[in-house]
């Protein structure tokens, strides 16, 4: 009896120790990135298929200061007095691998940084979509609102040309491409290089050929294309250094309110760059998405895991993404800025479309 | 009154006239529009707000922020009155805005927009556009 009680006690103690350990409590299979623990790479690092230096393939390389979701720890080869390896999962491919614990350090990202790349769909979004369809919005049309990162030459347009892309392991996205056929290549009346978020609200920026003289680019795009979903991606702000981020947030809120008023579900995108220096614009974008309970495509999280964080070293401005076409049958493309921007945008569109359709 | 006193009087009179002319910012509706467009592209909020109706200040601020991502200049701008409507004096312009975004130039015609102006407290102000 005494032995039995002792066994139960030890088992309970062991369970509690395990349950309270960081590895156990953080390990899970949820797609919600904010539930994970995060480590940041110290230098450029190779991630291996197993926790050993020899006879173990390099599965992926990361730049210094890359934020990585950690899904567990494992004992492996010893280095600098430690045999602990951390098991990470790539935010884009979900490929798993190992880093020696001395190659990275536990870091505390801001909450916006760990939001999932691919959005979840709220009940509010479903209600907006249903209201829009009842009012005659086209369930086979989506629109784009944004600046130079959204011009059709780079952003999404090739998904309207069968010979310009290969989905590779992402074949399930083809249904979404087929449904929205024509919207990818279409030149939006609310996209232009040089836009700020306020430009979308200014009739002076409307296309004089396509739009009425008193129409904002948003109203013009809505009238011309009648979408049911809209991707909003506004990067440029504060070129003069005089405009507060709160003003960006206010304008973005007005843009979102416009689309909600039209029964169109906005998908807000974070940006890869941090030209403002403190990530405050992305934080503002996430606050707006949360405030209106609309989907968030956290492109920043995807981009920061890429070599040079997705930027083109030839530009050297930490703004322009590295261009390559969307041939995902080649795994190398999942390490380049533009293919990942286009893939994750398509995944976001797919997730939102499937999510809001549940009301149909 | 000797010659010197007369000269001094004429000098003071000229100075007053010149000063008055210099202070009158918007002698006409088209002056107000031209001043606004120049201030908008220069990002000069103080000057822009000085030539707009109080009720239109919020939208004027949007316009300034809307063009803050580019540098721009006005080419061939020539504005003129184009009739009256609902208590406003309409102004149309010829010419174009030349906008520069990271070295890439694009043009926007000024001819598509009709500006609404009103005289408030002796000054012409821009109160909107169509």
Interface residues (C-beta under 8 A of the other chain):
Chain A: X147 X148 X193 X194 X195 X196 X198 X199 X201 X202 X203 X204 X205 X208 X213 X214 X236 X237 X238 X239 X240 X242 X243 X247 X251
Chain B: X43 X62 X63 X65 X66 X67 X68 X69 X70 X99 X101 X102 X104 X106 X108 X109 X112 X113 X114 X129 X130
